[in-house]
């Protein structure tokens, strides 16, 4: 498998990456690894992130690490080895976990690197084609192991699955009913400008998240909020009820349109869901 190490790459600017993504055409795909220097979000950005979601404590949220990781994923999508256009990819799942205390101790004393594995998942006939981006934050290495999956001292990991192509197999899923509204542990209104607010923090100015007009230009009926906006809102709610999370795994089921109200349910220890008007938006588990 190809392994690119780019010590000079910096991901501070999001707009150039988005423009390049819009122009990229599909080609021949080959699974690969990409390692770049870690450049974290600024202190000001992180403060805005915490204010946006009303995190109850000063403890840095786990989901805030997705901001720079997302830029790294986008850069991977622009490599010639990634054989698909980034436009139209659908985020299906995101799983994050960290060694919290180790990361806090190392982050300010050692240079870090972010290594991302890009791999197509095995595809059965008539099943969807899915690509997994697995990112690992670790201390800087000068010599990488023969198998990058054996990276030592991983401080944080993020696994994101994106739908490349829908399958033709019958779904077979049973429609679920929303739990009773009075059992919701939290709810929030997704305002008409929520997508623009999150875009200013994350740098993700995908038009489908900004306004109904820009979303319709890309074939959407209406604008939808970023999936990771909902995940961050879930973490903020959970932070009011327990110690900081060690891991959060979210499965995106349906888009959440701007201007609607989301309800959070905790159905069992370590798991829950987010609903909007009897539509399952998100399922998650955490520890």
KOLZA-393032 format. One record per residue (C-alpha): residue number from 1; residue in one letter; x negated, z, y. Coordinates in Angstrom, 1 decimal, decimal comma. Each point is the difference from the previous one (the first is absolute). Layout:
# residues N
<node i="NUM" aa="a" px="X" pz="Z" py="Y"/>
...
# end
This chain:
# residues 287
<node i="1" aa="x" px="0,0" pz="0,0" py="0,0"/>
<node i="2" aa="x" px="-1,3" pz="-0,9" py="3,5"/>
<node i="3" aa="x" px="-1,1" pz="3,0" py="2,1"/>
<node i="4" aa="x" px="-0,5" pz="-0,6" py="3,8"/>
<node i="5" aa="x" px="-1,9" pz="2,6" py="2,0"/>
<node i="6" aa="x" px="0,2" pz="-0,6" py="3,7"/>
<node i="7" aa="x" px="-1,8" pz="2,8" py="1,9"/>
<node i="8" aa="x" px="0,7" pz="-1,6" py="3,5"/>
<node i="9" aa="x" px="3,7" pz="-0,4" py="-0,4"/>
<node i="10" aa="x" px="2,1" pz="2,0" py="2,5"/>
<node i="11" aa="x" px="3,8" pz="0,1" py="0,0"/>
<node i="12" aa="x" px="0,7" pz="1,2" py="3,5"/>
<node i="13" aa="x" px="2,1" pz="-2,9" py="1,1"/>
<node i="14" aa="x" px="3,3" pz="-0,8" py="-1,8"/>
<node i="15" aa="x" px="1,3" pz="-3,0" py="1,9"/>
<node i="16" aa="x" px="-2,8" pz="-2,4" py="-1,0"/>
<node i="17" aa="x" px="0,6" pz="0,8" py="-3,7"/>
<node i="18" aa="x" px="3,8" pz="-0,6" py="0,5"/>
<node i="19" aa="x" px="-0,6" pz="-3,4" py="1,6"/>
<node i="20" aa="x" px="-2,4" pz="-1,0" py="-2,8"/>
<node i="21" aa="x" px="2,6" pz="1,2" py="-2,6"/>
<node i="22" aa="x" px="2,7" pz="-2,1" py="1,5"/>
<node i="23" aa="x" px="-2,2" pz="-3,1" py="-0,3"/>
<node i="24" aa="x" px="-1,4" pz="0,6" py="-3,5"/>
<node i="25" aa="x" px="1,1" pz="-2,4" py="-2,8"/>
<node i="26" aa="x" px="0,1" pz="0,7" py="-3,7"/>
<node i="27" aa="x" px="-2,9" pz="-0,9" py="-2,3"/>
<node i="28" aa="x" px="-1,6" pz="1,0" py="-3,2"/>
<node i="29" aa="x" px="0,1" pz="3,7" py="-0,7"/>
<node i="30" aa="x" px="-2,8" pz="2,1" py="-1,5"/>
<node i="31" aa="x" px="0,1" pz="3,8" py="-0,3"/>
<node i="32" aa="x" px="-2,7" pz="1,7" py="2,1"/>
<node i="33" aa="x" px="-1,3" pz="3,1" py="1,6"/>
<node i="34" aa="x" px="-0,8" pz="0,5" py="3,7"/>
<node i="35" aa="x" px="-2,0" pz="2,8" py="1,5"/>
<node i="36" aa="x" px="-0,2" pz="0,6" py="3,7"/>
<node i="37" aa="x" px="-1,1" pz="2,9" py="2,2"/>
<node i="38" aa="x" px="2,8" pz="2,6" py="0,7"/>
<node i="39" aa="x" px="1,2" pz="0,0" py="3,5"/>
<node i="40" aa="x" px="2,8" pz="2,5" py="0,5"/>
<node i="41" aa="x" px="2,8" pz="0,0" py="2,5"/>
<node i="42" aa="x" px="-0,9" pz="1,6" py="3,4"/>
<node i="43" aa="x" px="1,0" pz="3,5" py="0,9"/>
<node i="44" aa="x" px="2,5" pz="-1,3" py="2,5"/>
<node i="45" aa="x" px="1,7" pz="-2,2" py="-2,6"/>
<node i="46" aa="x" px="0,2" pz="2,9" py="-2,5"/>
<node i="47" aa="x" px="1,6" pz="2,2" py="2,7"/>
<node i="48" aa="x" px="2,6" pz="-2,7" py="0,8"/>
<node i="49" aa="x" px="0,7" pz="-0,4" py="-3,8"/>
<node i="50" aa="x" px="0,7" pz="3,7" py="-0,4"/>
<node i="51" aa="x" px="2,2" pz="0,1" py="3,1"/>
<node i="52" aa="x" px="1,9" pz="-3,1" py="-1,1"/>
<node i="53" aa="x" px="1,1" pz="1,7" py="-3,2"/>
<node i="54" aa="x" px="0,1" pz="3,6" py="1,3"/>
<node i="55" aa="x" px="-2,3" pz="1,4" py="-2,6"/>
<node i="56" aa="x" px="0,4" pz="3,8" py="0,1"/>
<node i="57" aa="x" px="-3,7" pz="0,9" py="-0,3"/>
<node i="58" aa="x" px="-3,3" pz="-1,2" py="1,4"/>
<node i="59" aa="x" px="-1,2" pz="-0,8" py="-3,6"/>
<node i="60" aa="x" px="-0,7" pz="-3,7" py="-0,2"/>
<node i="61" aa="x" px="2,6" pz="-1,9" py="-2,1"/>
<node i="62" aa="x" px="-1,0" pz="-1,7" py="-3,1"/>
<node i="63" aa="x" px="2,0" pz="-3,1" py="1,0"/>
<node i="64" aa="x" px="-2,0" pz="-0,4" py="3,2"/>
<node i="65" aa="x" px="-2,9" pz="-1,3" py="-2,0"/>
<node i="66" aa="x" px="2,0" pz="-3,1" py="-0,8"/>
<node i="67" aa="x" px="-0,5" pz="-1,2" py="3,5"/>
<node i="68" aa="x" px="-3,6" pz="-1,2" py="-0,4"/>
<node i="69" aa="x" px="0,5" pz="-0,7" py="-3,7"/>
<node i="70" aa="x" px="2,8" pz="-2,4" py="0,9"/>
<node i="71" aa="x" px="-2,4" pz="-2,0" py="2,2"/>
<node i="72" aa="x" px="-2,5" pz="-0,1" py="-2,9"/>
<node i="73" aa="x" px="2,7" pz="-1,3" py="-2,3"/>
<node i="74" aa="x" px="0,8" pz="-2,7" py="2,5"/>
<node i="75" aa="x" px="-3,6" pz="-1,0" py="0,2"/>
<node i="76" aa="x" px="-0,1" pz="-0,3" py="-3,8"/>
<node i="77" aa="x" px="3,0" pz="-2,3" py="0,2"/>
<node i="78" aa="x" px="-1,9" pz="-2,3" py="2,3"/>
<node i="79" aa="x" px="-2,9" pz="-0,4" py="-2,4"/>
<node i="80" aa="x" px="-0,1" pz="-3,4" py="-1,7"/>
<node i="81" aa="x" px="0,0" pz="1,7" py="-3,4"/>
<node i="82" aa="x" px="3,6" pz="1,2" py="0,8"/>
<node i="83" aa="x" px="1,9" pz="-3,0" py="-1,0"/>
<node i="84" aa="x" px="3,2" pz="0,6" py="1,9"/>
<node i="85" aa="x" px="1,3" pz="-0,1" py="3,5"/>
<node i="86" aa="x" px="0,5" pz="3,6" py="1,4"/>
<node i="87" aa="x" px="3,2" pz="-1,2" py="1,7"/>
<node i="88" aa="x" px="3,1" pz="1,1" py="-2,0"/>
<node i="89" aa="x" px="-1,7" pz="2,5" py="-2,3"/>
<node i="90" aa="x" px="2,3" pz="3,0" py="-0,8"/>
<node i="91" aa="x" px="-1,3" pz="3,5" py="-0,2"/>
<node i="92" aa="x" px="1,4" pz="1,4" py="-3,3"/>
<node i="93" aa="x" px="-1,8" pz="3,3" py="-0,5"/>
<node i="94" aa="x" px="-2,6" pz="2,2" py="1,7"/>
<node i="95" aa="x" px="-1,8" pz="2,9" py="-1,6"/>
<node i="96" aa="x" px="-2,4" pz="2,2" py="1,9"/>
<node i="97" aa="x" px="-2,0" pz="3,1" py="-1,1"/>
<node i="98" aa="x" px="-3,0" pz="1,8" py="1,5"/>
<node i="99" aa="x" px="-2,5" pz="2,7" py="-0,6"/>
<node i="100" aa="x" px="1,0" pz="1,7" py="3,2"/>
<node i="101" aa="x" px="-2,7" pz="2,6" py="0,5"/>
<node i="102" aa="x" px="-2,8" pz="-2,2" py="-1,3"/>
<node i="103" aa="x" px="1,1" pz="-2,8" py="2,4"/>
<node i="104" aa="x" px="0,1" pz="2,4" py="3,0"/>
<node i="105" aa="x" px="-3,5" pz="1,3" py="-0,8"/>
<node i="106" aa="x" px="-1,6" pz="-3,4" py="-0,5"/>
<node i="107" aa="x" px="1,8" pz="-2,1" py="2,6"/>
<node i="108" aa="x" px="-2,0" pz="1,3" py="3,0"/>
<node i="109" aa="x" px="-3,4" pz="0,3" py="-1,7"/>
<node i="110" aa="x" px="-0,5" pz="-3,1" py="-2,2"/>
<node i="111" aa="x" px="0,7" pz="-3,7" py="0,5"/>
<node i="112" aa="x" px="2,9" pz="-1,1" py="-2,2"/>
<node i="113" aa="x" px="1,0" pz="-3,3" py="-1,5"/>
<node i="114" aa="x" px="3,3" pz="-1,5" py="-1,1"/>
<node i="115" aa="x" px="0,0" pz="-2,0" py="-3,2"/>
<node i="116" aa="x" px="3,1" pz="-2,0" py="-0,8"/>
<node i="117" aa="x" px="0,8" pz="-1,6" py="-3,3"/>
<node i="118" aa="x" px="2,4" pz="-3,0" py="0,2"/>
<node i="119" aa="x" px="1,5" pz="-0,9" py="-3,4"/>
<node i="120" aa="x" px="3,0" pz="-1,9" py="-1,3"/>
<node i="121" aa="x" px="2,0" pz="2,1" py="-2,5"/>
<node i="122" aa="x" px="0,6" pz="-1,5" py="-3,4"/>
<node i="123" aa="x" px="3,1" pz="-2,1" py="0,2"/>
<node i="124" aa="x" px="2,5" pz="-0,5" py="-2,9"/>
<node i="125" aa="x" px="2,1" pz="-3,2" py="-0,1"/>
<node i="126" aa="x" px="2,8" pz="0,0" py="2,7"/>
<node i="127" aa="x" px="-1,4" pz="3,2" py="1,5"/>
<node i="128" aa="x" px="-1,1" pz="0,4" py="3,6"/>
<node i="129" aa="x" px="-3,5" pz="-0,7" py="1,1"/>
<node i="130" aa="x" px="-1,5" pz="3,2" py="1,5"/>
<node i="131" aa="x" px="-3,4" pz="0,6" py="1,6"/>
<node i="132" aa="x" px="-1,4" pz="3,5" py="0,2"/>
<node i="133" aa="x" px="-2,4" pz="1,2" py="2,8"/>
<node i="134" aa="x" px="-1,9" pz="3,1" py="-1,1"/>
<node i="135" aa="x" px="-2,0" pz="1,5" py="2,8"/>
<node i="136" aa="x" px="-2,5" pz="2,9" py="-0,5"/>
<node i="137" aa="x" px="-1,7" pz="1,9" py="2,8"/>
<node i="138" aa="x" px="-3,4" pz="1,4" py="-1,0"/>
<node i="139" aa="x" px="-3,4" pz="0,9" py="1,4"/>
<node i="140" aa="x" px="-2,2" pz="-2,9" py="0,8"/>
<node i="141" aa="x" px="-1,8" pz="-1,6" py="-3,0"/>
<node i="142" aa="x" px="-3,0" pz="-2,3" py="0,1"/>
<node i="143" aa="x" px="0,3" pz="-0,9" py="-3,7"/>
<node i="144" aa="x" px="3,4" pz="-0,4" py="-1,5"/>
<node i="145" aa="x" px="0,9" pz="0,7" py="-3,6"/>
<node i="146" aa="x" px="0,4" pz="-3,0" py="-2,3"/>
<node i="147" aa="x" px="3,6" pz="0,8" py="-0,1"/>
<node i="148" aa="x" px="1,2" pz="0,9" py="3,5"/>
<node i="149" aa="x" px="3,0" pz="1,9" py="-1,5"/>
<node i="150" aa="x" px="-2,6" pz="2,7" py="-0,9"/>
<node i="151" aa="x" px="-0,8" pz="0,8" py="3,6"/>
<node i="152" aa="x" px="-1,2" pz="3,5" py="0,3"/>
<node i="153" aa="x" px="1,4" pz="2,7" py="2,3"/>
<node i="154" aa="x" px="3,2" pz="-1,8" py="0,9"/>
<node i="155" aa="x" px="1,5" pz="1,9" py="3,0"/>
<node i="156" aa="x" px="3,2" pz="-1,9" py="0,4"/>
<node i="157" aa="x" px="1,8" pz="-2,8" py="-1,9"/>
<node i="158" aa="x" px="2,8" pz="-2,3" py="0,9"/>
<node i="159" aa="x" px="1,8" pz="-2,5" py="-2,4"/>
<node i="160" aa="x" px="2,3" pz="-2,6" py="1,6"/>
<node i="161" aa="x" px="2,0" pz="-2,5" py="-2,0"/>
<node i="162" aa="x" px="1,2" pz="-3,2" py="1,7"/>
<node i="163" aa="x" px="2,5" pz="-2,5" py="-1,4"/>
<node i="164" aa="x" px="-1,6" pz="-3,5" py="0,0"/>
<node i="165" aa="x" px="2,8" pz="-1,8" py="-1,9"/>
<node i="166" aa="x" px="3,4" pz="1,0" py="-1,3"/>
<node i="167" aa="x" px="0,7" pz="-0,3" py="-3,7"/>
<node i="168" aa="x" px="3,0" pz="-1,7" py="-1,6"/>
<node i="169" aa="x" px="0,8" pz="2,8" py="-2,5"/>
<node i="170" aa="x" px="3,4" pz="1,8" py="0,4"/>
<node i="171" aa="x" px="-0,3" pz="3,3" py="1,8"/>
<node i="172" aa="x" px="2,0" pz="2,2" py="-2,3"/>
<node i="173" aa="x" px="-0,1" pz="2,9" py="2,5"/>
<node i="174" aa="x" px="3,0" pz="2,2" py="0,3"/>
<node i="175" aa="x" px="1,2" pz="0,5" py="3,5"/>
<node i="176" aa="x" px="-0,4" pz="3,7" py="1,0"/>
<node i="177" aa="x" px="2,4" pz="1,9" py="2,2"/>
<node i="178" aa="x" px="-1,3" pz="2,0" py="3,0"/>
<node i="179" aa="x" px="0,0" pz="3,8" py="-0,4"/>
<node i="180" aa="x" px="2,6" pz="2,0" py="1,9"/>
<node i="181" aa="x" px="-0,9" pz="-0,2" py="3,7"/>
<node i="182" aa="x" px="0,1" pz="3,8" py="0,4"/>
<node i="183" aa="x" px="-2,9" pz="0,3" py="-2,5"/>
<node i="184" aa="x" px="-2,4" pz="-1,9" py="2,2"/>
<node i="185" aa="x" px="-2,9" pz="2,2" py="1,1"/>
<node i="186" aa="x" px="-0,7" pz="-2,2" py="3,0"/>
<node i="187" aa="x" px="1,2" pz="-3,1" py="1,9"/>
<node i="188" aa="x" px="-1,3" pz="-2,1" py="2,9"/>
<node i="189" aa="x" px="1,2" pz="-2,9" py="2,1"/>
<node i="190" aa="x" px="-2,3" pz="-3,0" py="0,0"/>
<node i="191" aa="x" px="0,4" pz="-1,2" py="3,6"/>
<node i="192" aa="x" px="0,0" pz="-3,7" py="1,0"/>
<node i="193" aa="x" px="-3,6" pz="0,4" py="1,4"/>
<node i="194" aa="x" px="-1,4" pz="2,0" py="-2,9"/>
<node i="195" aa="x" px="-1,8" pz="-3,0" py="-1,4"/>
<node i="196" aa="x" px="-1,7" pz="-0,6" py="3,3"/>
<node i="197" aa="x" px="-1,0" pz="3,7" py="0,3"/>
<node i="198" aa="x" px="-1,6" pz="0,0" py="-3,5"/>
<node i="199" aa="x" px="-1,7" pz="-3,4" py="0,7"/>
<node i="200" aa="x" px="-1,7" pz="1,5" py="3,0"/>
<node i="201" aa="x" px="-1,4" pz="2,7" py="-2,1"/>
<node i="202" aa="x" px="-0,8" pz="-2,0" py="-3,2"/>
<node i="203" aa="x" px="-0,9" pz="-3,3" py="1,5"/>
<node i="204" aa="x" px="2,5" pz="-1,7" py="-2,4"/>
<node i="205" aa="x" px="1,9" pz="-2,3" py="2,4"/>
<node i="206" aa="x" px="1,7" pz="-2,0" py="-2,8"/>
<node i="207" aa="x" px="3,0" pz="-1,7" py="1,8"/>
<node i="208" aa="x" px="2,5" pz="1,1" py="-2,7"/>
<node i="209" aa="x" px="-0,5" pz="3,6" py="1,2"/>
<node i="210" aa="x" px="0,3" pz="-0,5" py="3,8"/>
<node i="211" aa="x" px="3,4" pz="-1,4" py="1,1"/>
<node i="212" aa="x" px="2,9" pz="-1,9" py="-1,6"/>
<node i="213" aa="x" px="-1,0" pz="-3,1" py="1,9"/>
<node i="214" aa="x" px="-3,6" pz="0,0" py="-1,4"/>
<node i="215" aa="x" px="1,2" pz="0,9" py="-3,4"/>
<node i="216" aa="x" px="2,5" pz="-3,0" py="-0,1"/>
<node i="217" aa="x" px="-2,8" pz="-2,3" py="0,9"/>
<node i="218" aa="x" px="-1,5" pz="0,9" py="-3,4"/>
<node i="219" aa="x" px="3,2" pz="-0,4" py="-1,9"/>
<node i="220" aa="x" px="1,2" pz="3,6" py="0,1"/>
<node i="221" aa="x" px="3,5" pz="1,0" py="0,9"/>
<node i="222" aa="x" px="-1,1" pz="2,9" py="2,0"/>
<node i="223" aa="x" px="-3,2" pz="2,0" py="0,7"/>
<node i="224" aa="x" px="-1,1" pz="2,7" py="-2,5"/>
<node i="225" aa="x" px="-2,2" pz="3,0" py="0,4"/>
<node i="226" aa="x" px="-3,4" pz="0,1" py="-1,6"/>
<node i="227" aa="x" px="0,0" pz="1,5" py="-3,5"/>
<node i="228" aa="x" px="-2,8" pz="2,4" py="0,9"/>
<node i="229" aa="x" px="1,9" pz="1,2" py="3,0"/>
<node i="230" aa="x" px="2,6" pz="1,3" py="-2,5"/>
<node i="231" aa="x" px="-2,7" pz="1,5" py="-2,2"/>
<node i="232" aa="x" px="-1,6" pz="1,8" py="3,0"/>
<node i="233" aa="x" px="3,4" pz="1,4" py="0,9"/>
<node i="234" aa="x" px="0,4" pz="1,3" py="-3,5"/>
<node i="235" aa="x" px="-3,4" pz="1,7" py="0,2"/>
<node i="236" aa="x" px="0,9" pz="1,5" py="3,3"/>
<node i="237" aa="x" px="3,2" pz="1,5" py="-1,4"/>
<node i="238" aa="x" px="-1,8" pz="1,3" py="-3,1"/>
<node i="239" aa="x" px="-2,7" pz="1,6" py="2,1"/>
<node i="240" aa="x" px="2,7" pz="2,3" py="1,4"/>
<node i="241" aa="x" px="0,8" pz="1,3" py="-3,5"/>
<node i="242" aa="x" px="-3,3" pz="0,3" py="-1,8"/>
<node i="243" aa="x" px="-3,8" pz="0,0" py="0,3"/>
<node i="244" aa="x" px="-1,7" pz="-3,4" py="0,8"/>
<node i="245" aa="x" px="0,4" pz="-2,7" py="-2,6"/>
<node i="246" aa="x" px="-2,7" pz="-0,9" py="-2,4"/>
<node i="247" aa="x" px="1,7" pz="-3,3" py="-1,1"/>
<node i="248" aa="x" px="3,0" pz="-2,0" py="1,0"/>
<node i="249" aa="x" px="1,3" pz="-3,0" py="-2,0"/>
<node i="250" aa="x" px="2,7" pz="-2,1" py="1,6"/>
<node i="251" aa="x" px="2,0" pz="-2,9" py="-1,5"/>
<node i="252" aa="x" px="1,7" pz="-2,3" py="2,5"/>
<node i="253" aa="x" px="3,4" pz="-1,0" py="-1,3"/>
<node i="254" aa="x" px="1,8" pz="-1,5" py="3,0"/>
<node i="255" aa="x" px="-0,8" pz="-0,7" py="3,6"/>
<node i="256" aa="x" px="1,3" pz="2,4" py="2,7"/>
<node i="257" aa="x" px="1,4" pz="-1,9" py="3,0"/>
<node i="258" aa="x" px="-0,7" pz="1,3" py="3,5"/>
<node i="259" aa="x" px="2,9" pz="1,8" py="1,6"/>
<node i="260" aa="x" px="1,1" pz="1,9" py="-3,2"/>
<node i="261" aa="x" px="-0,2" pz="3,5" py="-1,2"/>
<node i="262" aa="x" px="-2,0" pz="1,0" py="-3,1"/>
<node i="263" aa="x" px="0,6" pz="3,1" py="-2,1"/>
<node i="264" aa="x" px="-2,5" pz="1,8" py="-2,1"/>
<node i="265" aa="x" px="0,8" pz="1,7" py="-3,3"/>
<node i="266" aa="x" px="-2,1" pz="2,2" py="-2,2"/>
<node i="267" aa="x" px="1,6" pz="-0,4" py="-3,4"/>
<node i="268" aa="x" px="-2,6" pz="1,8" py="-2,1"/>
<node i="269" aa="x" px="-3,3" pz="1,8" py="0,5"/>
<node i="270" aa="x" px="-2,6" pz="-2,5" py="1,1"/>
<node i="271" aa="x" px="2,3" pz="-2,9" py="0,4"/>
<node i="272" aa="x" px="2,6" pz="-1,4" py="2,4"/>
<node i="273" aa="x" px="1,6" pz="-3,1" py="1,6"/>
<node i="274" aa="x" px="1,1" pz="-1,4" py="3,3"/>
<node i="275" aa="x" px="3,3" pz="-1,7" py="0,5"/>
<node i="276" aa="x" px="1,9" pz="-2,0" py="2,7"/>
<node i="277" aa="x" px="3,7" pz="-0,7" py="-0,3"/>
<node i="278" aa="x" px="0,1" pz="0,3" py="-3,8"/>
<node i="279" aa="x" px="-3,1" pz="-2,2" py="-0,4"/>
<node i="280" aa="x" px="-3,1" pz="1,5" py="-1,6"/>
<node i="281" aa="x" px="-2,9" pz="-0,7" py="2,4"/>
<node i="282" aa="x" px="-2,9" pz="2,0" py="-1,6"/>
<node i="283" aa="x" px="-0,8" pz="2,1" py="-3,0"/>
<node i="284" aa="x" px="-3,0" pz="2,3" py="0,1"/>
<node i="285" aa="x" px="-1,9" pz="2,7" py="-1,9"/>
<node i="286" aa="x" px="-2,6" pz="2,4" py="1,4"/>
<node i="287" aa="x" px="-2,2" pz="2,9" py="-0,8"/>
# end
